[in-house]
Amino acid sequence: MADAISLGDAVKKFLESSRIKQQIQSLSVEDHWEKIMGKTISNYTDKIEIRNKTLFIYTSVAPLKNELVFQKDLIKERVNEVMGADTITEVVIA
């Protein structure tokens, strides 16, 4: 008889091996973005996504892009803290 596996473990294993995990992580970061970076930055952020452990932050506001470039380490630290794991290893401002 094969080893029994819980439904939760099966779902977790599936997510680990699928592209859905990155989409779920991106949505989770979006949900917490205002808490992570504050209302002003949140309001001027156009899009956030995670691909291959890289957080992409999109904004069309040049001064904000500049500010975010200087805060990359802080952003990485805060996102990983909120996500409860080393979800991202790099931050790209676009």
C-alpha positions in Angstrom: 0.0 0.0 0.0 1.3 3.4 -0.9 2.0 6.0 1.8 -1.0 8.1 2.6 -0.7 11.8 1.8 -3.0 14.5 3.1 -5.0 16.7 0.8 -3.1 19.8 2.1 0.3 18.2 1.4 -0.9 17.1 -2.1 -2.0 20.7 -2.9 1.2 22.2 -1.5 3.3 19.7 -3.6 1.2 20.6 -6.7 1.7 24.4 -6.1 5.5 23.9 -5.6 5.8 22.4 -9.1 3.3 24.6 -10.9 3.4 28.1 -12.3 0.3 28.9 -10.2 2.4 29.4 -7.1 4.0 32.6 -8.6 0.6 34.0 -9.5 -0.7 33.3 -6.0 2.4 34.9 -4.4 2.0 37.9 -6.7 -1.6 38.3 -5.6 -0.7 38.0 -2.0 2.0 40.6 -2.3 -0.5 42.9 -4.1 -3.0 42.4 -1.2 -0.3 43.4 1.3 1.5 46.1 -0.8 -0.1 49.1 1.0 0.8 47.6 4.4 4.4 46.8 3.2 5.2 50.2 1.5 2.5 52.6 2.6 -0.5 54.2 1.0 1.3 56.8 -1.3 3.7 54.2 -2.9 0.8 51.8 -3.2 -1.4 54.3 -5.0 1.3 55.0 -7.6 2.3 51.4 -8.2 0.8 50.1 -11.5 1.5 46.4 -11.2 3.4 43.9 -9.0 4.4 40.4 -10.0 6.8 37.6 -9.0 8.7 35.6 -11.5 11.5 33.2 -10.6 11.9 34.7 -7.1 12.2 38.2 -8.6 9.7 40.9 -7.6 8.8 43.2 -10.5 7.4 46.6 -9.5 5.9 48.7 -12.3 5.2 52.4 -12.0 5.1 55.2 -14.5 6.1 57.8 -11.9 9.8 58.6 -12.4 10.5 60.0 -8.9 8.9 56.9 -7.4 11.1 54.7 -9.6 14.2 56.5 -8.2 13.0 56.1 -4.6 12.2 52.4 -5.1 15.7 51.7 -6.6 17.3 52.9 -3.3 14.9 50.8 -1.2 15.3 47.5 -3.0 16.9 45.7 0.0 14.2 47.1 2.3 11.4 46.0 -0.1 12.9 42.5 -0.3 13.2 42.2 3.5 9.6 43.5 4.1 8.0 41.3 1.4 9.8 38.2 2.7 8.7 39.0 6.2 5.1 39.4 5.2 5.2 36.2 3.1 6.8 34.3 5.9 9.6 32.8 3.7 12.4 33.7 1.3 9.8 34.4 -1.5 11.9 36.8 -3.4 15.7 37.2 -3.9 15.7 40.2 -6.2 13.7 43.3 -6.9 13.4 45.0 -10.3 11.8 48.4 -10.8 10.2 48.9 -14.2 
